[in-house]
Amino acid sequence: MRALLRLWPYVRPVRARVGTAAVVAVVASCLSLVIPLVLKWIVDGPVAGREPAGVWFGALVVLALGIAEAALFGLRRWLVARPLAGVEAAMRADLYRHLQRLPIAFHDRWPSGQLLSRATTDLSLIRMFLAFPMTFLFVNGVTVVVGCGVLLAQDWTLGLVLLVPVVPLIVVCSVFETHYSLVARRAQDQVGDLTTVVEESVLGIRIVKGFGRHRSQAEAFGALAERLRGTELGKARLLAGIWAVITVVPELAIGVALVLGTVQVADGALSAGTLVAFLSTALALRWPVESIGFLLAMSQEAATSVERFFEVMDEAEEDDAERDGDVDGDRPVPVASPPSGGLRFEGVTFRYPDAPQDAPPVLDGVDLVIRPGETMALVGATGSGKTTLTALVPRLHEVTAGRILLDGVDVAAMPRERLRELVSVAFEEPTLFSASVGENVLMGAGPGGAGEPELRRALEVAQAGFVRHLPQGDATQVGEQGLSLSGGQRQRLALARAVVGRPRFLVLDDPLSALDVHTEALVEAALRHVLRDTTALVVAHRPSTVMLADRVALLSAGRVTAVGTHQELLRDSAEYAWLMSGAGTTGGTR
């Protein structure tokens, strides 16, 4: 109940229709209890008195009650269908919005399949609970209470016989809920694991095929699917057990009541009509009682889904230090201190949140100054922390200690929206979305947007002339992950996205690694014009990229060990000379 009550903020806007639907369902269900009373009248009246007209009238009344019951249940379904679909849509929208605002560290920890299963399967289970079990646990409970009152009113001794199984059924249901909740949670987590494997296999299909790993992937999938199958069979066994108990115990009680009632009719202590009405009422209560098992199962799965949903929703979002001109917490906005311009790293230390406590930090006391309008190349061996340092500028990760200043203002004191208007990034691994070429590039234009001239300029800077030869030009859909394009084409579009908004600060993580030497030379020539008007930090692995920079910083084991021009570092730093010689050519770092 604690888990399910967390749905109230979503259900509250539609509570009127849901409440009305519950009342309508109670009325419809209770109509079925009127039918046995009509049967009693028919048996003790027209049938006993041999009056055919009375029998036909009673039959018409029963038919009318049945039609009214069906119409009311149809009305209940109509009342809840639209609002509960809206509840599901609202929860899915909130989950998606929240995922966009969660820090990168969260996404590093959570498999995407687990998030997908929460946004699809779990929310569907919640909607099904709101549409059916939530209402009918209440409706069936009211029906059983009213039905028991009718039974006791007809014959209290037979009524007590039918009430005997209540206590053991409550105990059985309590035990069932305890066990089923554990199995339901395990099954839903395993669905998330299975979704992750499917997603990874689809996105990595080129690797799977290229290395002939389809059998091993199929075996991994089969193992997870078999584990899920075993868990689902466990759920089925529990449900079969509770269903058997809930069905058999009331049936035994009805059988005993039938024998006792027949004896009383034979002795003249009970009318035949009363016995017919009693047994008809008891049989009408079979469904409300027998449905308890699967209603509890659906409710438990929904409760587990709610827990899984709020596991994500309870994760803290990226917090902006400044909102509406105020600063959160006790950290003040730093006053600009000379030299105030450019990009400055002051004692920056960073450790990944999931790193062991005794592990050394990825960055340890980095001090670096990039003057306004200057381009700084960042060079270092694999694992030295280059990519991590660039990710700290737009606050994809938060510094563990120290601070980063943009024009004298600590980035931690800036709203992220403002920070990411000032800083534009291009990553070594370019990511494109299932949209057109133009839409992918213009994502970097910021809230002010950009038009056709800016798009053309960005494509020209990135030497992305291939766009003109695509089937629909810049309106061509690039497909999921942009895999319809080559690696170099994707990288050029990512670079165009970084420069289209004319950012004041530009952070490039080895943006030319996938280009051939001729295209690289053309891109570098065009990029020099862009770099004149911005302050840039560029991760470089090749001398040609380093030559774009005014100065070079050498990062070694998380520290800046040398800063100077390319020629100065070649002369004064053996490590830098070794890296630029080709012996230390590196790929991306974490």
N, C-alpha and C positions, 0 to 999 in steps of 0.2 A: 504493500500500500504506500509506503514511503516513496518508493520509486515512481509509482503511477501518479501520485499526487503532484509530482513535478510537471505533469502535463497541463495542470490547471491554467497557467497563463495562456496557453495556446487554445484551450477549450473554452475559456471564459467568453470570448467574443461570440461564440455560437451556442452558448449554454441554453438560450431560450428554445432554439429548435431541437437541440438534443434532449432537453427536458420534456418538451412537448411530445417528441417521439417516444420517450420512455412511458409517459402517461398513456398515450395511444396504445402502446404495446401491452401495458397492464390491462387496459379495458378489453382489448382483443383477447388476451389470454384468459381473463376471467369470464368472458362470454362462453368459453368452452366448458366452464363449470356450471353454467345455467342449463346446458343441454341435458345432463343427467336428471335435473329436477323436472324438466319437461317429460323425460322418459318415465319418471315415477308417476307423474300425473296420467300419462297415457296408459300405463300398465294397471294402475289401481282404479282408473276411471273408465275411459272408453273400452279398453280391452276387457276388463272384468265385467263391465256392463254390456258388452257386445254391441257397441255403438260405432259403426264404421265411419260415420261422419266425423266423430271426435278424433278417431285415429288419423284421418286425413288432415284435419286441422293441426294436430300435434306434429305431423310430419312436415307440414308447411312451416311451422314455427321453428323446427330444428333446421330446416333448409335455410330459412332467413337468418338464423343465428350463425350458421356456417358461412354464408355469403358475407355477412357483416364482419365476422372475424377475419376472413381473407382480405376484405377491403381495408380494414384497419391496419393489418400488417403491411399491406402495400403502401399505405399512406406513411407508415413509420419509415419504410425504406426510402421513400421519396424525400421525407423531411431531413434525413441524415446524410444522403449521398453527396450533395453539393458542399455543405459546410465542412464535412470531414475530409473531403478531397482538398478543400482549402486549408485545413489544418495541416495535412501532410505537406502541401506545397509550401506553407509558411515555415514549417520546421526544416524542410530541405533548403529553402532559401537562406534561412538563418545559419544552417550548418555550412553552406558554401561560403557565405559572407565571412563567417568566423574563421574558416580555413584560410581565407586570403589574408587575414590579419594576424594569424599565428606566426611566431618567429620561425626562422629557418631551422633552429635547433629542434623544434617540434617535428618538422617534416623529415629531418634527418633520422629521428627515432622511430617514426611510425611507418609501417609498410603501407603503400598506397592501396593495396587490396582491402586492408582493414577499414580504411576510410571510405572506400567505395561501397563496401557491404553495409556500412552504417547509413550511407546516403540513399541506399536502394532497398535492400532486403529488410533492414531493421525498421525503416520508416513505413514500409508496407505492412509489416506486422503490427505496428502501432495503430495504423489506420484501421486495420481489420479488427483490432481490439476495441477501438472506440465505436466502430459501427455495429459490432455484434456482441462479444462477451460482456463489455461494460454495461450495455443495456440489459441483456438477458440474464445476467447474474442477479440484477435487481428485479426484473420482471418475473423470472422463475421463482425467486425467493418470495415475492408477494403472492404469486399464484399458489405456491405450496402452503403458505400460511393460511390464505383464504380457503384453499381446498381442505386443509386439516380442520378448519372451523366447520365447513359444510359436513365433513365426515362425522365429526363429533356430534353435530346437531342431529344427524340422521340416526345414529346409534353409537353412543359413547363407548360401549364395550368393544365393538368392532373397530372403532376409531383408535382406541388405545393399542389394539393389536398392531395396527399399521404404524403407530408411532414408536414402537419398541426398537426398530432398526436405526433410529435417528442418531443415538449416541455412538454406536460402532461406526456408522458412516462418517460422522464428523472426525473421529480418530483416524480412520483410513485416509480421508481427504487431506488431513494435516500432514500425515507421513508422506503421502504422495507429493504434495507441494514441495516439501523439503528436498526430496530426492530429484524431482523433476526440474527444479530450478538449477541444480548443479549441472545436469545433463544438457539442459537447454542452453546454458551459457557456453558450455564446452562446444556444442554444435555450432553456435553462431560465431564463435571465435575461429573454428575450423573452416567455416564458409569464407571468412575473411582471408585466411591463409591460402585457401584454394584460389580465391579471386586474385591474390597477389601473384601466384604462379602463372595463372592464365595471362594476366596483364604483362608480366615480364616476358613470357614466351612470345606473345604477339609483338610487343615492341622490339624484342631482340631476335626476331625471326631470321634476320640476316646472319647473325652469329650462330644461331641454332643450325641453320642449313649449311653455313660456310664451314663449320667444324663437324658436321655430321652428328650433332648431339640430339637428334630428335628422339632416339630411343631412350637415352638417359633422362631427357625432359619428360617423356611419356611415363617412364618408371617413377619419377619424382611425383608427377601428377597423380599417377595411379595409387601410389602409397598414401598421399593425402586424401584422395577420394575414398579409398578403402577405409581409412581411419574415420572419415566423416560418415561413411555408410554404417560402420559399427556403432557410432554414437547415435545415429538416427534409429537404428534397430533397437538400441537401448531405450530410446524415447518411446518407440512403438511398444516395447514390452511393458514399460511402466503404464502407458495409456491403456493397453489391453487389460492389464491387471486391475486398474481402477475401474474400468468399464465393466469388467466381469463382476466385481464385487458390488458396484452400484446397481447393476442389473439384477443379479441373482438374489440379493438380500431382500429388496422390496417385493420381488416376485414371490418369494417364500412367504412373506407376510401377507400378500394378497391371497395366496393359496389357503393359508390358515384361516383368514377372514371369510373366504368363500365357504369352507367347510362349516365353520361356526354359524355363518349366516344361513346356510341351507338347513342346518339343524333347527335354528330358531323359526324359520318359515314353516318347517314341518310341524313344529310344536305350536304354531299359531301365535308365537310371541313377536313375529316380524312379518310385515306385509311383503309380498313378492315385489311390488313396485319399489319399496324402500331398499330391498336387497339389490335390485337392478340399478337403482340410482346410486347406491353406495359403491357397487363394483365399477360402475361407469365413471364415477368421480375418481376412484382409485386409479383406474386405467388412464384417465385424463391427466393424472399427476405423474404418470410414468416418465413422460418426456421431460418435464421440468427437473425431475430427480436424476434421470439417466444422463441428461446433458451436462450435469455438473462436472463430470470428469473432463470432457474435452474443453468446456468453458474455462475450467481452472488451468488446463494445459495451455490454452491460447493466452490466458491472462498472464501466466508465468513467463511465456515467451515474450509477451509484450513488455513485461516488467524488466526482463533482461535486456530487451532492445532499448528501453528508456535509459537504463543504466549505461549501456554502451554509447548511446547518443550523448548523454550528459558527461561522459568521460572526456569527450572531445570538447563539448561546449564549456566545461569547467576549466579548461586550460587557459592560462592567462594570455591575453593578446599582447602584441607589441604595444607598450605604453609610450605615448608621446609625453615628453617632459613639459611641453607647453601646450595649453589648451585655452583658447579664448584670451590670450594674453597673460595667463597666469602660469606659474611654474609648479608642476606637481612635486610634492616632497620638499625636502630641505635644500635641494641642490640649486643654487642660483645660476642665472644666465651670466656667463663670464663677460666681463667688460673687455672690449677690444684692447689688446696690448701690442705695442709696436714690436716687430713689424706686424701690422694687422692683416695684410692681404695674403692671398694664396692659401695653400694647404699645408697644415703643420701637424706633425705627430709628436706628442710630448709624453715620453715615458710610457708608451703604449705596450701593455702586456695583455696577452690573450691565452686563455686555456678553454678548450671545448668543454661544455657542461658534462658530457659523458666520459671525459678522460679520467683515469685513475688519479687519486689524490697525490700519489708519489711521482706521477709523470711530470717531466719538465714542461713548461708552457711552450706553446707553438711560437709565440712572439714574446720576447723578454726585454722590455725597456727600450722600445724603438723610438729614436729621436730623428726626425727628418723634416726639413723645410723645403717646400716647393714654392718658389716665388710667383707672384701673379704673372700670368702669361707664359710661364715656363713649362717645358715638358721634361719630366723626370722619367728615365728608364729604370726599371727595377729588375735587377739581374741576380740570380742565385741558383744553386744546385737544387735538385729535386728534394722536397721536404723542408726547404729553408723557410717556408711560410709566405711566399709571394702572393699566392691567390688568397690566402687568409687575410693578409694585410689589405688587399684591394677590397675585400668583402666588408671590411670594417668601415670604410668611408661612407657608403650609403646605408650603414647600420643593418646589413643583412645578419650580422652578428654584433653583439655588444662587447665593447672592450672590458676586460677583467680589471684593468687598472690603467691609469693615465687618461689622456684625452686626445681627441682629434679636433682641430679647429679649421673652420672654413671662414676666411676673411675675419679671423679673430673670434668667432663664435663657436662654442663647443657644439658639435653635431648632436650630442646627447640632450642638448637644451632646445633643439629645433623640432617642430612637428615633422613627422616623417614625410608628410605630403610636400611640405616646403623643401625639405632636404632633397627629396628625389626630383624636385623641379630643378634644383641647382646642379645635381650630380647625375650624369648619364653614364651607363656602363655597357660594356660589351664583353661577354665571357668567352673563354677558349672553346667551350662546348656550346655552339649556338643552338638555341631553342626557338623553333617556330611553331605557330599554332595553326589549327585547321581553319584557316581564313585565307583571304587573298594576299598577294604579295604586298599590295599597297597598305592593307590594314595592318599587316605585320610590321611594316616599316614605320607607319604613323603612330604605332603604340608608344614610340619614344618621343612624341611631339609635346607631351605634357598637357595640362588641362586646357591651355589656350588653343590647342589643335594646330594643324598645319594644312596647307593646301597643296595643290598640284605643283606649284613652283618649288616649294620646299622638298616635296617628294622627289622631284626630278634632280634637284641639287644633291640630295643625300645619295641617290642611286649613282650619280656621276662620281661623287667622292669615293664611293665604295667600288667603283669600276664594275657596276652591276648592269652593264649594257645587255647582258643575256636576257634581261626581263623583256626587252622589246620583242624578242623572238619567241616568247612563250605564247600559247594559243590565244589568250585574252590579254596579253600584256600584263600590266600591274594589277589587273582584275583576276588573274589566274589564281585558282585555289591551289595551295601548295600541299594540301593533305596533312594527315596527322604527323606531327613531329617534323614536317617539311621533308619527309623521306623521299618525296618525288624529285628532290633536287640533289645535286652533288654536295659533298662536304664543303668545297670551296664556295659554291653558290650560297649555301646557307650561311657561311661565315661572312660573306660580303653583305648579305641582307641584314645580318645582325649588326654589322658595323654601320650600315646605313641607318638602322634604327637608333643607334647611339648618337649619331651626329645630326639627325634631322631636326632636333629641337634647338640647335645652336646652344648647347649647355655652357655654363660658366666653368664647370669642372667636368673633366672627362677621365674615366677610369677604364682602361683597356687591358684585358688579360690575354696577352699573346693573340691579338685579333687576326693575325695574318698567317697562322701556322699551317692552315690547310691550302694555301695558295701556291701556285707554281711561281718560279722566280720572275717570270716576265709579268704576270698579273700583279705580283707583290710589288714590283718596281713601279707599276702604274698607280697602284693604290697608295703607295708611300708618297709619290709625287703629289697626288691630290690631297692626301691627308695632311701634308705639310701646311697647306693653306688654312685648313681647319684649325690646326694646332696653334697657329699664330694668334687666334682670337680666344683661346681658352687656356685654363690651367690643367695640365694633364699628367696622369700617372700611368705609365705603360709598362706592363710586364713584358720582358723581351727575352728571347732565347737565341736570337740570331743577330749577328753584327749589323745586318741591313736594317733591322728594326731599331737597334740601339742608335743608329745614325739619325733617327728622327728626333732624338732627344737633345736638349741643351746640356743636361748633365745626367750622370748615371749614379745609382745607389746600389751597392753590393750588399745583399742580404745573406747572412751566413748563420745557420743554427739559431734563427729567430732574432738576430741582432743586425743592425746596419754597421758594417765593419769598414766601409770606405765610401766616400762620395767624391765625385769629380767628373771631369770630361772623359770621354771614351779613351782619348790618347793618354791622359794622366793615369787612368786606372791600368791601362795596358803596361805603362811604364812602372807603376808603383805597387801593383797588387798581383802577386803570383797566382792567386786563386782566380781573379778575374781574367787574367791572360789565359789561364788553363780552360776556363769556361768558354771564352771566345775562340779558342783554338779549334774547337770541335770535339775535343776529348770529353768535355763535360756537357755536351748538348743534352738538354733536359726537356721533359714534357711538363705537363701541368702538375701543380702541387695542390695539396689540400688547403 
